[in-house]
Amino acid sequence: MQNLNPIISFVSPVYKAEKILDKLVDEIQKTMLVLDQPYEIILIDDRSPDKSWDVMKVISCKFPEVKSVRLSRNFGQHPAIMAGLTLAKGEWIVVLDCDLQDQPKEVLKLYNKAQEGFDVVLAKRRNRQDSFFKKMNSKLFSVIYSYLTETKFDSTIANFGIYNKKVIVEIVKMNDYIKSFPLFVSWVGYNTTSIEVEHAKRQEGSSSYSLSKLISLAFNTIISFSNKPLKLFVKFGLVVSIISFIVGLLTIYRYLKGEILVLGYSSLMVSIWFLSGVIITTTGLVGIYIGKIFDQSKGRKAYIIDKNTNYDI
C-alpha cells in the first residue's frame, strides 16, 4: 500500500541478505494486510558485498511502498539504521533486522501494545535462537555496560521494536559520532515498555559480526556512553597510593629498628613495573577518550547516502 502519509514505517539495515529480501518484504506485506494501515518499507543497503542492492532495486520497482537506499560505503549497522530513521515518515517506526530473526508478524503485538498509550514498545526475545557464543557475549556486554553506566540494560532486547515518531525525532537529533540505536532509545526515555516475542532462527548465512568486531563495538560503545572507567582508575590510583604510603611507613619503621639493612632489589623492581603499568594503562585510557573527543569534534557524517529508489532525496 503506497501512501504519502504512511502510518507505519519499517526500517531495516541490509547486509549480505540477497536471498532473503523477497521473503522479508513479503512477510511485512502480509502483516500489514492484517493491520490495514498505510505503510512504507525502507531498506538501507550498508554497501553489502553481495547482490543485495540489485535485489532491492527490483523489489522497489515492483512495489512503490518499498524504498531502497544505498550508502556510499560500509558504515555499520547502527549508522545504517540512523539513515533509515531520518527518512521515515510514519507516525510509528518499526526497526527490525533483515535476517528474519525479527519476525514481521510480531509487529502486530507491538503495534497493539503501543495503542495502549506507550511511546516505545521493545521486543523482548523469548528463547533466543542464537549461538551460545553470541548469547554469552550479549549477556556479558549487558552486565558490563549496566555497571559502567549505572543503568539497566537487557540482553534480550536489541533493535526490534516500534517507536513513536516523536521518539525517533529526538534520537535523530543526537549527534554522537558513535551510533548505538538501543542505547539512544534508552537515553531519550519516554513511556516505554517491552513485550515478549518469538525469536526465529537465522534464515540464511551467518552473523557479519566477528569476535573482533563485537569487541570493538562493545568497547567503543562503553567508552562513548560512560566515563566511569576513568573514575574507576582514579579510585584504583588512590587505593594504590594509600597502600604504597602505608608500606612506605612500615619500611621506614623497620629500617629505623634495624630490621632492614639492604632494601630488596626484587620488591623494588616489582613496584616499579607495577606502578609503571598502572600509569601507562591510565594514560592510554585517557588518550582513548581524547581520541573520541577528536572524532566528535571533526563533525563528520555518520553515513553518506549514495543511491536511492522511490525517493526524492
MARKEVO-444393 format. One line per field, with one value per atom (N, C-alpha, C, O): residue number from 1; y, x, z. Coordinates in steps of 0.02 Angstrom, whole numbers, plus 50000, padded with zeros to 5 digits. Each point is the difference from the previous one (the first is absolute). Layout:
<pases>
i = NUM  ... .
yy = Y  ... .
xx = X  ... .
zz = Z  ... .
</pases>
This chain:
<pases>
i = 1  1  1  1  2  2  2  2  3  3  3  3  4  4  4  4  5  5  5  5  6  6  6  6  7  7  7  7  8  8  8  8  9  9  9  9  10  10  10  10  11  11  11  11  12  12  12  12  13  13  13  13  14  14  14  14  15  15  15  15  16  16  16  16  17  17  17  17  18  18  18  18  19  19  19  19  20  20  20  20  21  21  21  21  22  22  22  22  23  23  23  23  24  24  24  24  25  25  25  25  26  26  26  26  27  27  27  27  28  28  28  28  29  29  29  29  30  30  30  30  31  31  31  31  32  32  32  32  33  33  33  33  34  34  34  34  35  35  35  35  36  36  36  36  37  37  37  37  38  38  38  38  39  39  39  39  40  40  40  40  41  41  41  41  42  42  42  42  43  43  43  43  44  44  44  44  45  45  45  45  46  46  46  46  47  47  47  47  48  48  48  48  49  49  49  49  50  50  50  50  51  51  51  51  52  52  52  52  53  53  53  53  54  54  54  54  55  55  55  55  56  56  56  56  57  57  57  57  58  58  58  58  59  59  59  59  60  60  60  60  61  61  61  61  62  62  62  62  63  63  63  63  64  64  64  64  65  65  65  65  66  66  66  66  67  67  67  67  68  68  68  68  69  69  69  69  70  70  70  70  71  71  71  71  72  72  72  72  73  73  73  73  74  74  74  74  75  75  75  75  76  76  76  76  77  77  77  77  78  78  78  78  79  79  79  79  80  80  80  80  81  81  81  81  82  82  82  82  83  83  83  83  84  84  84  84  85  85  85  85  86  86  86  86  87  87  87  87  88  88  88  88  89  89  89  89  90  90  90  90  91  91  91  91  92  92  92  92  93  93  93  93  94  94  94  94  95  95  95  95  96  96  96  96  97  97  97  97  98  98  98  98  99  99  99  99  100  100  100  100  101  101  101  101  102  102  102  102  103  103  103  103  104  104  104  104  105  105  105  105  106  106  106  106  107  107  107  107  108  108  108  108  109  109  109  109  110  110  110  110  111  111  111  111  112  112  112  112  113  113  113  113  114  114  114  114  115  115  115  115  116  116  116  116  117  117  117  117  118  118  118  118  119  119  119  119  120  120  120  120  121  121  121  121  122  122  122  122  123  123  123  123  124  124  124  124  125  125  125  125  126  126  126  126  127  127  127  127  128  128  128  128  129  129  129  129  130  130  130  130  131  131  131  131  132  132  132  132  133  133  133  133  134  134  134  134  135  135  135  135  136  136  136  136  137  137  137  137  138  138  138  138  139  139  139  139  140  140  140  140  141  141  141  141  142  142  142  142  143  143  143  143  144  144  144  144  145  145  145  145  146  146  146  146  147  147  147  147  148  148  148  148  149  149  149  149  150  150  150  150  151  151  151  151  152  152  152  152  153  153  153  153  154  154  154  154  155  155  155  155  156  156  156  156  157  157  157  157  158  158  158  158  159  159  159  159  160  160  160  160  161  161  161  161  162  162  162  162  163  163  163  163  164  164  164  164  165  165  165  165  166  166  166  166  167  167  167  167  168  168  168  168  169  169  169  169  170  170  170  170  171  171  171  171  172  172  172  172  173  173  173  173  174  174  174  174  175  175  175  175  176  176  176  176  177  177  177  177  178  178  178  178  179  179  179  179  180  180  180  180  181  181  181  181  182  182  182  182  183  183  183  183  184  184  184  184  185  185  185  185  186  186  186  186  187  187  187  187  188  188  188  188  189  189  189  189  190  190  190  190  191  191  191  191  192  192  192  192  193  193  193  193  194  194  194  194  195  195  195  195  196  196  196  196  197  197  197  197  198  198  198  198  199  199  199  199  200  200  200  200  201  201  201  201  202  202  202  202  203  203  203  203  204  204  204  204  205  205  205  205  206  206  206  206  207  207  207  207  208  208  208  208  209  209  209  209  210  210  210  210  211  211  211  211  212  212  212  212  213  213  213  213  214  214  214  214  215  215  215  215  216  216  216  216  217  217  217  217  218  218  218  218  219  219  219  219  220  220  220  220  221  221  221  221  222  222  222  222  223  223  223  223  224  224  224  224  225  225  225  225  226  226  226  226  227  227  227  227  228  228  228  228  229  229  229  229  230  230  230  230  231  231  231  231  232  232  232  232  233  233  233  233  234  234  234  234  235  235  235  235  236  236  236  236  237  237  237  237  238  238  238  238  239  239  239  239  240  240  240  240  241  241  241  241  242  242  242  242  243  243  243  243  244  244  244  244  245  245  245  245  246  246  246  246  247  247  247  247  248  248  248  248  249  249  249  249  250  250  250  250  251  251  251  251  252  252  252  252  253  253  253  253  254  254  254  254  255  255  255  255  256  256  256  256  257  257  257  257  258  258  258  258  259  259  259  259  260  260  260  260  261  261  261  261  262  262  262  262  263  263  263  263  264  264  264  264  265  265  265  265  266  266  266  266  267  267  267  267  268  268  268  268  269  269  269  269  270  270  270  270  271  271  271  271  272  272  272  272  273  273  273  273  274  274  274  274  275  275  275  275  276  276  276  276  277  277  277  277  278  278  278  278  279  279  279  279  280  280  280  280  281  281  281  281  282  282  282  282  283  283  283  283  284  284  284  284  285  285  285  285  286  286  286  286  287  287  287  287  288  288  288  288  289  289  289  289  290  290  290  290  291  291  291  291  292  292  292  292  293  293  293  293  294  294  294  294  295  295  295  295  296  296  296  296  297  297  297  297  298  298  298  298  299  299  299  299  300  300  300  300  301  301  301  301  302  302  302  302  303  303  303  303  304  304  304  304  305  305  305  305  306  306  306  306  307  307  307  307  308  308  308  308  309  309  309  309  310  310  310  310  311  311  311  311  312  312  312  312  313  313  313  313 .
yy = 49941  50059  50062  50010  50030  50060  50060  50007  50035  50058  50053  49986  50078  50055  50010  50027  49951  50008  49931  49986  49973  49934  50003  50046  49907  49995  49964  50018  49931  49961  49999  49987  50026  49994  49943  49996  49960  49946  50019  50017  49980  50016  49938  49973  50005  49940  50009  50011  49985  50002  49935  49946  50058  49940  49988  50045  49892  49980  49925  49960  50021  49929  49966  49950  50078  49975  49989  50001  49988  49996  49944  50006  49939  49943  50004  49959  50089  50003  50065  50008  50038  50065  49993  50033  49924  49989  49975  50022  49930  49972  50052  50003  50038  50052  50047  50015  50009  50046  49966  50030  49907  49962  49993  50007  49978  49991  50066  50001  50054  50065  50016  50025  49962  50013  49959  50026  49912  49958  50029  50000  50024  50030  50062  50012  50029  50063  49989  50043  49901  49983  49990  50017  49956  49990  50066  50013  50029  50065  50049  50043  49949  50043  50074  50040  49977  50069  50019  49957  50107  50021  49990  50012  49967  49986  50010  50008  49993  50002  49954  49990  49983  49957  50033  50011  50004  50033  49951  49980  50000  49954  50039  50037  49955  50038  49951  49960  50044  49957  50029  50053  49912  50023  49977  49970  50045  49982  49926  49981  49978  49928  49974  50023  49931  49976  49952  49983  49994  49954  50040  50059  49909  50032  50028  50006  50010  50026  50062  50007  50039  50062  49986  50032  49922  49982  49973  50017  49941  49972  50055  50001  50045  50055  50044  50022  49990  50041  49966  50034  49902  49962  50003  50011  49979  50001  50070  50005  50047  50068  50017  50036  49937  50010  49966  50023  49921  49960  50028  49999  50027  50025  50072  50011  50038  50071  50016  50048  49912  50014  49979  50017  49946  49979  50050  50009  50024  50053  49977  49987  50008  49973  50056  50044  49952  50049  49963  49951  50074  49970  50050  50057  49923  50044  49998  49953  50098  50006  49949  49984  49991  49947  49965  50017  49933  49965  50041  50006  50023  50041  49962  50021  49922  49962  49999  50042  49910  49989  50061  50020  50009  50054  50065  50033  49987  50058  49988  50046  49891  49984  50009  50025  49953  50010  50074  50021  50018  50072  50032  50046  49930  50025  49987  50043  49897  49983  50041  50020  49993  50039  50071  50029  50000  50069  50005  50054  49890  50000  49977  50010  49960  49972  50055  50049  49941  50050  49977  50039  49899  49973  50029  50027  49967  50019  49952  50018  49920  49949  49970  49990  49998  49972  49933  49995  49954  49934  49989  50009  49973  49985  49924  49973  49994  49928  49981  50032  49913  49975  49965  49980  50014  49972  49924  49970  49998  49928  49958  49939  50094  49968  49965  49962  50051  49978  50044  49977  50087  50044  49988  50021  49945  49979  50056  50026  49993  50054  49987  50048  49890  49985  50024  50013  49993  50022  50074  50025  50011  50072  50011  50052  49899  50005  50009  50042  49918  50006  50067  50033  49987  50064  50059  50044  49956  50056  50003  50054  49889  49999  50022  50034  49948  50022  50075  50033  49993  50072  50041  50056  49915  50035  50009  50035  49932  50007  50064  50015  50022  50063  50003  50046  49905  49998  50033  49995  50039  50032  49952  50006  49947  49950  49932  49991  49961  49931  49958  49992  49982  49961  49926  49974  49992  49927  49963  50005  49959  49960  49929  49964  50016  49936  49941  49990  49970  49940  49941  49988  49976  49942  50021  49977  50065  50026  49943  49953  50051  49949  50020  50000  50016  50018  49948  49959  50044  49954  50015  50056  49894  50009  50056  50040  49963  50050  50071  50045  49964  50066  50020  50058  49895  50015  50017  50044  49921  50015  50068  50037  49981  50066  50055  50050  49940  50050  50007  50056  49888  50001  50036  50040  49944  50030  50075  50039  49982  50071  50036  50054  49916  50032  50010  50051  49898  50006  50056  50041  49959  50051  50069  50048  49958  50065  50026  50059  49898  50021  50025  50049  49918  50020  50067  50044  49963  50059  50062  50056  49935  50058  50008  50049  49904  50002  50003  50036  49926  49993  49926  49958  50028  49930  49986  50034  49916  49982  49926  49958  50028  49932  49968  50026  49919  49967  49966  49982  50010  49968  50051  49982  50082  50054  50029  50017  49990  50029  50058  50046  49952  50055  49994  50050  49889  49987  50032  49989  50051  50033  50049  50009  50022  50051  50065  50000  50055  50064  50056  50005  50036  50058  50049  50005  50031  50048  50050  50019  50004  50051  49972  50037  49898  49968  49999  50016  49965  49996  50070  50007  50044  50068  50019  50030  49953  50017  49958  50025  49913  49956  50025  50001  50020  50025  50063  50012  50027  50062  49986  50043  49898  49984  49994  49958  50083  50004  49963  50016  49935  49959  49968  49973  50030  49970  49924  49970  50000  49928  49988  50024  49938  49989  49933  49949  50051  49938  50010  50030  49945  50014  49978  50040  49899  49981  50045  50015  50007  50044  50070  50033  49990  50063  49997  50046  49898  49990  50003  50031  49935  50000  50069  50019  50020  50066  50050  50040  49960  50051  49990  50047  49891  49988  49991  49956  50084  49995  49939  49962  50030  49946  49934  49987  49973  49941  49936  49998  49951  49934  49948  50016  49921  49946  49941  49990  49972  49939  49944  50012  49927  49943  49984  50003  49981  49980  49937  49984  49981  49940  50021  50042  49928  50013  49941  49943  50070  49946  49986  50041  49900  49984  50040  50020  49992  50037  49962  49941  50094  49968  49982  49949  50092  49991  50027  50053  49911  50025  50003  49967  50073  50008  50073  50043  49972  50070  50031  49967  50096  50036  50027  50028  49963  50023  49946  49949  50061  49955  50017  50050  49908  50013  50068  50037  49978  50064  50059  50051  49942  50053  50009  50057  49888  50004  50034  50042  49940  50031  50075  50041  49975  50071  50039  50056  49916  50034  50010  50055  49893  50006  50052  50041  49957  50047  50072  50044  49968  50068  50026  50058  49897  50020  50020  50051  49908  50015  50064  50042  49967  50060  50062  50053  49938  50057  50020  50059  49893  50014  50003  50012  49978  50000  50024  49983  50058  50020  49966  50019  49929  49965  49964  49996  49978  49971  50048  49979  50085  50049  50007  50004  49997  50006  49939  50006  49936  49939  50001  49979  50047  50004  50052  49992  50061  50049  49968  50009  49952  49966  49948  49994  49971  49950  50033  49975  50082  50037  50023  49998  50024  50021  49942  50007  49935  49940  49981  49985  50014  49983  50050  49980  50084  50051  49990  50006  49978  49990  49939  50001  49944  49940  50014  49979  50057  50016  50042  49990  50058  50044  49959  50010  49943  49958  49955  49993  49976  49957  50041  49976  50086  50043  50016  49996  50020  50014  49938  50005  49937  49938  49986  49977  50036  49988  50046  49978  50086  50048  49979  50004  49973  49979  49940  49999  49953  49940  50019  49971  50077  50022  50033  49987  50057  50034  49950  50013  49932  49949  49954  49958  50051  49960  49933  49957  50033  49936  49994  49944  50112  50000  50032  50059  49902  50026  50020  50052  49906  50014  49990  49946  50105  49994  49950  49997  49963  49947  50025  50043  49930  50018  49976  50037  49903  49971  50041  50016  50001  50038  50069  50026  50003  50065  49996  50043  49907  49992  49985  50026  49931  49983  50063  50011  50031  50062  50046  50030  49976  50044  49976  50039  49896  49973  50006  50017  49969  50003  50071  50011  50036  50069  50029  50040  49939  50022  49975  50036  49901  49972  50038  50013  50004  50038  50068  50022  50011  50067  49997  50041  49911  49994  49983  50029  49925  49982  50059  50013  50023  50059  50053  50029  49983  50049  49978  50042  49894  49974  50008  50018  49970  50007  50073  50015  50030  50072  50018  50039  49932  50013  49977  50033  49910  49975  50049  50014  50011  50048  50064  50028  49994  50059  49987  50043  49895  49982  50002  50021  49956  50003  50072  50017  50025  50072  50029  50040  49940  50023  49978  50040  49897  49975  50040  50018  49996  50037  50071  50028  50003  50070  50011  50056  49893  50007  50009  50027  49951  50010  49964  50023  49921  49962  49964  49984  50005  49964  49927  49971  50002  49929  49954  49941  50086  49961  50048  50059  49914  50039  49959  49942  50087  49965  50008  50056  49888  50001  49997  50042  49907  49991  49985  49981  50028  49983  49987  50019  49947  49988  50021  49994  50031  50023  50056  50011  50026  50056  50060  49993  50065  50062  50034  50046  49931  50023  50056  50027 .
xx = 50043  49957  50044  50041  49951  50041  49960  49941  50090  49964  50051  50054  49928  50046  50009  50050  49900  50004  49991  49946  50104  49995  49990  50025  49939  49990  50060  50022  50003  50055  50058  49989  50071  50060  50042  50014  50007  50045  50070  50011  50036  50070  50042  50000  50036  50041  50068  50003  50052  50066  50014  49982  50050  50011  50074  50038  49982  50070  50001  49979  50046  50003  49932  49994  49957  49931  49965  49939  50098  49970  49948  49952  50058  49955  49938  49954  50043  49942  49961  49950  50071  49965  49929  49955  50036  49932  49953  49943  50082  49959  49987  49946  50104  49992  49943  49956  50046  49948  49933  49950  50048  49937  49970  49939  50102  49974  49974  49949  50085  49975  49934  49954  50040  49937  49943  49944  50069  49947  49978  49940  50107  49983  49958  49953  50065  49964  49930  49957  50033  49933  49953  49941  50086  49961  49987  49944  50107  49992  49960  49965  50039  49963  50014  49954  50110  50022  50049  50037  49964  50050  50070  50011  50036  50067  50052  49985  50077  50058  50054  50004  50036  50055  50065  50009  50035  50063  50057  50015  50017  50056  50065  50007  50040  50063  50057  50019  50007  50057  50064  50024  50005  50063  50059  50048  49947  50051  50018  50058  49891  50009  50041  49989  50058  50043  49966  50028  49911  49965  49954  50011  49937  49954  49937  49948  50058  49941  49971  49939  50104  49976  49961  49949  50074  49964  49931  49951  50046  49935  49955  49940  50088  49961  49970  49943  50096  49975  49941  49951  50053  49946  49937  49945  50063  49942  49968  49939  50102  49974  49962  49950  50074  49964  49932  49952  50045  49939  49950  49940  50086  49957  50020  50053  49905  50017  50010  50034  49935  50006  50068  50018  50021  50066  50051  50009  50025  50048  50070  50013  50030  50067  50052  49997  50050  50053  50067  50005  50045  50067  50049  50004  50035  50050  50064  50010  50031  50059  50054  50042  49957  50046  49969  49945  50090  49975  50014  50057  49890  50007  49983  50019  49947  49981  49925  49964  50012  49928  49965  49947  50081  49964  49998  49948  50107  49994  49949  49965  50031  49950  49929  49956  50034  49934  49984  49944  50105  49989  49983  49959  50072  49985  49927  49966  50010  49930  49952  49947  50072  49956  49991  49945  50106  49994  49952  49974  50014  49956  49929  49954  50037  49935  49947  50013  49929  49946  49941  49953  50047  49943  49991  50046  49893  49985  50033  50016  49993  50034  50055  49991  50066  50057  50019  50011  49992  50022  50071  50014  50031  50069  50009  49986  50038  50011  50058  50014  50020  50055  49973  49942  50101  49977  50006  49977  50051  50012  49940  50005  49938  49937  50002  49954  50098  49997  49950  49966  50031  49946  49941  50002  49947  49945  49949  49974  50013  49951  49931  49966  50014  49933  49994  49945  50112  49998  49985  49987  50015  49984  49928  49983  49974  49930  49996  49962  50077  50001  50027  49973  50081  50033  49953  49994  49974  49956  49939  49982  49989  49941  50019  49960  50099  50022  50013  49986  50040  50014  49935  50000  49945  49936  49972  49951  50080  49979  50028  49986  50054  50026  50075  50027  50008  50073  50033  49975  50081  50037  50051  50017  50006  50050  49978  49987  50011  49987  50057  50008  50032  50059  49984  49960  50072  49990  50050  50061  49912  50042  50003  49950  50109  50006  49994  50042  49906  49990  50035  49992  50048  50038  50041  49987  50061  50042  50030  50030  49960  50025  50068  50012  50033  50068  50048  49981  50081  50050  50015  49989  50036  50018  50051  49997  50050  50052  49971  50019  49934  49970  49958  50000  49963  49959  50043  49983  50073  50045  50032  50008  50010  50029  49950  50019  49918  49949  49989  49994  50006  49990  50058  49990  50071  50060  50000  50015  49967  49998  49948  50014  49928  49946  50021  49984  50051  50023  50051  49996  50054  50053  49973  50016  49941  49972  49956  50003  49956  49956  50040  49982  50074  50043  50034  50001  50027  50039  49957  50023  49915  49956  49947  49962  50037  49952  49928  49958  50030  49933  49984  50044  49893  49979  49997  49965  50073  50003  49983  50033  49915  49974  50029  49990  50046  50032  49950  50019  49919  49950  49966  49959  50057  49971  50054  50054  49930  50048  49968  49974  50026  49973  49924  49966  50010  49930  49952  50003  49952  49949  49961  50015  49935  49961  50005  49996  50015  50017  49956  49991  49984  49961  50045  50059  49913  50039  50037  50056  49913  50032  50064  50047  49953  50060  50056  50057  49926  50049  50028  50060  49898  50022  50056  50050  49942  50050  50064  50055  49937  50058  50041  50061  49905  50035  50040  50052  49924  50035  50066  50044  49964  50061  50058  49999  50052  50055  50062  50055  49936  50057  50032  49966  50101  50034  49992  49991  50013  49990  49925  49971  49999  49928  49984  50032  49919  49975  49926  49980  49979  49929  49966  49963  50048  49966  50018  49957  50105  50021  49970  49985  50008  49966  49928  49974  49993  49930  49996  49955  50092  50000  50012  49970  50073  50018  49943  49989  49974  49948  49940  49963  50028  49945  49932  49992  49960  49930  49966  50032  49904  49960  50016  49976  50065  50027  49979  49994  49994  49985  50030  50027  49970  50024  49952  49968  50029  49959  50040  50044  49940  50035  49977  49940  50108  49984  50040  50050  49928  50035  50061  49995  50061  50062  50014  50002  50009  50009  50074  50043  49970  50068  50018  49957  50107  50024  49983  50014  49955  49977  50057  49997  50054  50054  50065  50002  50054  50066  50012  49966  50083  50020  50008  50001  50005  50007  50063  50052  49943  50058  50045  50053  49927  50041  50049  49980  50083  50053  50015  49975  50067  50017  50034  49986  50060  50036  49952  50008  49943  49952  49955  49983  49997  49959  50037  49972  50091  50040  50009  49994  50021  50009  49936  50002  49941  49935  49986  49980  50030  49986  50046  49977  50087  50048  49983  49998  49990  49985  49935  49995  49956  49935  50007  49974  50062  50009  50040  49982  50072  50041  49959  50007  49949  49960  49946  49983  49990  49942  50015  49955  50108  50015  50070  50047  49962  50066  50020  50048  49913  50014  50067  50032  49993  50067  50053  50046  49948  50048  49993  50050  49889  49988  50027  50027  49965  50025  50076  50028  50006  50073  50022  50052  49910  50016  49995  50044  49902  49992  50055  50028  49988  50053  50067  50039  49974  50061  50005  50053  49890  49998  50015  50037  49932  50012  50073  50030  50000  50071  50043  50049  49933  50039  49997  50050  49890  49992  50040  50035  49960  50038  50075  50037  49984  50072  50024  50055  49903  50018  50008  50047  49905  50003  50062  50035  49978  50059  50064  50048  49951  50058  50014  50058  49890  50008  50025  50043  49930  50021  50074  50037  49982  50070  50047  50053  49929  50041  50005  50053  49891  49998  50047  50038  49959  50043  50073  50045  49967  50069  50030  50057  49902  50023  50013  50042  49922  50009  50059  50020  50007  50058  49982  50043  49894  49978  50018  50004  50006  50015  50069  50009  50037  50067  50009  50029  49945  50004  49930  49971  50003  49934  50001  50048  49898  49997  49994  49958  50084  49999  49935  49970  50008  49941  49937  49962  50029  49940  50001  49948  50111  50006  49981  49963  50061  49986  49926  49970  50002  49929  49957  49953  50066  49962  50005  49950  50110  50010  49959  49965  50040  49962  49925  49963  50014  49928  49974  49950  50082  49977  50008  49958  50094  50008  49943  49974  50006  49944  49936  49961  50027  49940  50000  49950  50107  50006  49989  49963  50069  49993  49928  49973  49996  49930  49953  49957  50053  49957  50010  49952  50111  50014  49969  49974  50031  49970  49925  49971  49996  49928  49980  49952  50084  49987  50010  49961  50091  50012  49943  49983  49987  49943  49942  49967  50019  49946  50015  49955  50106  50019  49990  49979  50038  49990  49927  49984  49972  49929  49976  49957  50070  49983  50023  49964  50094  50026  49955  49984  49994  49955  49934  49974  50001  49937  50008  49955  50102  50011  50005  49988  50030  50006  49932  49995  49953  49932  49985  49958  50074  49987  49933  49976  49995  49937  50010  50053  49897  50003  49987  50016  49955  49986  49991  49988  50019  49990  49955  50016  49930  49956  50025  50012  49996  50025  49944  49996  49960  49946  49935  50000  49945  49935  49949  50008  49939  49944  49935  49994  49959  49935  50006  49956  50100  50011  50024  50032  49951  50027  50041  49977  50086  50043  50045  50040 .
zz = 50000  50000  50000  50045  49905  49995  50024  49982  50058  50026  50016  50025  49961  50014  50075  50022  50016  50072  50033  50026  49975  50029  50076  50033  49993  50072  50032  50054  49910  50026  49950  49940  50083  49959  50026  50060  49896  50018  49978  49942  50104  49985  50013  50055  49893  50007  49966  49940  50098  49969  49964  50024  49919  49958  49991  49982  50030  49989  49987  50042  49900  49980  50007  50036  49931  50008  49933  49998  49948  49934  49995  49961  50077  49994  50043  49992  50053  50046  49996  50035  49923  49997  49974  50025  49924  49974  50055  50006  50033  50053  50055  50029  49986  50050  49981  50040  49898  49976  49999  50019  49959  49997  50070  50008  50041  50069  50028  50034  49950  50022  49968  50033  49903  49963  50028  50006  50012  50030  50067  50015  50023  50065  49992  50037  49913  49990  49969  50007  49961  49977  50059  49997  50057  50061  50034  50022  49984  50033  49958  50027  49907  49954  50013  50009  49991  50010  49944  49975  50004  49951  50028  50059  49900  50025  49946  49941  50081  49956  50028  50061  49895  50020  49976  49940  50107  49983  50010  50057  49889  50003  49990  49951  50094  49997  49986  50043  49897  49981  50028  49978  50071  50031  49958  50025  49911  49950  50005  50007  49989  50004  49941  49943  50068  49946  49952  49948  50069  49955  49954  49988  49986  49952  50034  49968  50095  50036  49967  49995  49983  49970  49936  49988  49971  49939  50016  49967  50084  50021  50027  49985  50053  50028  49945  50005  49943  49944  49965  49982  50009  49968  50042  49975  50091  50045  50001  49999  50001  50001  49936  50001  49943  49937  50000  49970  50064  50003  50050  49989  50067  50054  50017  50030  49952  50014  50074  50017  50026  50072  50028  50056  49904  50021  49975  49939  50106  49983  50020  50059  49892  50011  49997  49958  50089  50004  50006  50036  49928  50004  50027  49976  50075  50028  49957  49962  50045  49957  50017  49958  50103  50021  50060  50022  50004  50058  50064  50022  50006  50060  50063  50055  49939  50059  50010  49973  50065  50009  50029  49975  50077  50035  49960  50000  49967  49955  49944  49979  49997  49948  50027  49965  50097  50031  50005  49986  50036  50006  49933  49997  49950  49933  49983  49972  50044  49987  50042  49976  50086  50044  49976  50007  49964  49976  49941  49985  49981  49941  50016  49960  50098  50018  50010  50034  49936  50004  50042  50012  50010  50036  50070  50029  49996  50069  50049  50056  49920  50039  49957  49940  50090  49963  50031  50061  49897  50022  49975  49941  50104  49982  50008  50053  49895  50003  49956  49950  50069  49960  49938  49997  49952  49936  49998  49951  50100  49997  50020  50003  50012  50018  50067  50017  50023  50069  50038  50045  49935  50022  49953  49942  50082  49956  49991  50049  49888  49987  50031  50018  49988  50027  50073  50024  50011  50069  50006  50055  49889  50001  50021  50028  49958  50021  50076  50024  50013  50073  50021  50045  49923  50018  49988  50043  49899  49982  50047  50024  49989  50045  50070  50033  49990  50066  50001  50050  49895  49996  50004  50025  49951  50001  50070  50011  50038  50069  50032  50058  49903  50025  50008  50031  49943  50006  49940  49943  50069  49946  49970  49941  50099  49977  50025  50060  49895  50019  49973  49939  50106  49980  49998  50039  49914  49993  50044  49991  50056  50045  49973  50000  49976  49964  50048  50045  49944  50040  49967  49940  50098  49973  49939  49944  50067  49945  49959  50026  49908  49954  49973  49939  50106  49982  50029  50042  49936  50026  50073  50024  50011  50070  50007  50047  49907  50001  49995  50038  49916  49991  50061  50020  50008  50058  50060  50040  49968  50056  49992  50048  49890  49987  50018  50030  49950  50014  50075  50026  50009  50072  50034  50045  49933  50030  49988  50045  49893  49985  50043  50026  49982  50038  50073  50030  49998  50070  50007  50045  49910  50003  49988  50035  49914  49983  50056  50018  50010  50055  50059  50032  49982  50056  49986  50042  49899  49984  49990  50011  49968  49988  50054  50000  50048  50055  49973  50026  49921  49972  49992  50006  49980  49990  49925  49963  50016  49929  49993  50029  49932  49992  49937  49945  50063  49943  49953  49944  50078  49956  49954  49958  50051  49959  49955  50024  49912  49953  49963  50031  49902  49961  49988  49993  50006  49981  50048  50061  49911  50041  49957  49941  50089  49966  50040  50061  49903  50032  49972  49939  50106  49979  49964  50015  49938  49960  50043  49984  50071  50042  50033  50012  50001  50029  49948  50016  49923  49946  49984  49985  50017  49987  50049  49980  50083  50050  49991  50010  49970  49989  49941  50003  49944  49941  50016  49970  50078  50019  50036  50001  50026  50037  49952  49954  50055  49951  50023  49979  50065  50021  49939  49957  50039  49942  50000  49948  50112  50006  50010  50049  49906  50002  50033  49985  50058  50030  50012  50050  49905  50002  50065  50029  49997  50062  50059  50042  49961  50055  49992  50050  49888  49988  50025  50031  49954  50021  50076  50028  50005  50073  50028  50050  49917  50026  49994  50046  49898  49989  50046  50014  50010  50047  49968  49957  50062  49979  50033  50036  49950  50030  49964  49945  50088  49967  50036  50061  49899  50027  49954  49947  50073  49958  50005  50051  49895  50000  49968  49959  50060  49973  49929  49984  49974  49931  49984  50033  49916  49978  49959  49955  50060  49963  49955  50023  49913  49951  49988  50015  49956  49980  49938  49962  50029  49942  49937  49994  49958  49939  49952  49966  50033  49950  50027  50032  49954  50017  50075  50039  49980  50070  50016  49955  50109  50021  49971  49995  49986  49972  50054  49986  50078  50056  50021  50029  49956  50024  50072  50027  50006  50069  50008  50046  49908  50004  49991  50034  49920  49989  50062  50018  50013  50060  50057  50036  49972  50054  49986  50045  49892  49982  50010  50026  49954  50009  50074  50020  50020  50071  50033  50039  49943  50030  49981  50043  49893  49977  50031  50018  49987  50028  50073  50022  50017  50071  50010  50041  49920  50006  49981  50030  49919  49976  50049  50005  50032  50041  50075  50040  49979  50071  50014  49963  50089  50022  50065  50033  49985  50062  50000  50052  49890  50000  50027  50035  49947  50026  50076  50035  49989  50072  50037  50055  49914  50032  50006  50050  49898  50003  50051  50032  49976  50052  50069  50042  49970  50064  50010  50055  49891  50004  50017  50041  49927  50014  50072  50031  49997  50070  50046  50049  49936  50041  49999  50052  49887  49994  50038  50033  49963  50036  50075  50034  49992  50072  50023  50051  49909  50017  49998  50044  49904  49993  50059  50024  49998  50057  50064  50038  49972  50060  49999  50050  49891  49994  50009  50030  49944  50008  50073  50023  50015  50072  50037  50043  49938  50031  49986  50043  49894  49981  50039  50022  49985  50038  50073  50031  49996  50071  50010  50049  49906  50006  49989  50032  49924  49988  50062  50019  50014  50061  50056  50043  49958  50051  49984  50041  49900  49981  49971  49993  49991  49972  49925  49974  49993  49929  49990  50014  49963  49987  49927  49985  49970  49928  49970  50007  49961  49970  49944  49961  50033  49951  49928  49985  49972  49929  49967  49960  50057  49968  50015  49955  50109  50018  49967  49981  50013  49968  49926  49975  49989  49929  49989  49953  50089  49994  50008  49963  50086  50012  49939  49979  49994  49942  49940  49968  50018  49943  50010  49953  50108  50013  49992  49965  50067  49997  49929  49978  49987  49930  49958  49957  50055  49962  50013  49954  50110  50018  49965  49973  50029  49970  49924  49972  49995  49928  49981  49952  50085  49985  50008  49958  50097  50013  49946  49976  50006  49948  49933  49963  50023  49938  49999  49948  50109  50004  49989  49964  50068  49990  49927  49972  49997  49929  49955  49951  50067  49961  50004  49950  50111  50007  49960  49969  50033  49961  49925  49963  50016  49930  49980  49945  50100  49985  49996  49958  50085  49997  49934  49970  50006  49936  49943  49955  50046  49948  50000  49947  50113  50006  49975  49969  50046  49983  49925  49976  49986  49928  49966  49945  50089  49974  49935  49961  50027  49939  50003  50054  49889  49997  50021  49988  50043  50021  49941  50002  49944  49940  49941  50010  49930  49939  49954  49986  49990  49954  49928  49977  49989  49932  49949  49955  50051  49952  50036  50058  49907  50030  49946  49942  50077  49955  50035  50061  49900  50025  50051  50042  49954  50045  49960  49948  50076  49971  50055  50033  49975  50055  49975  50039 .
</pases>
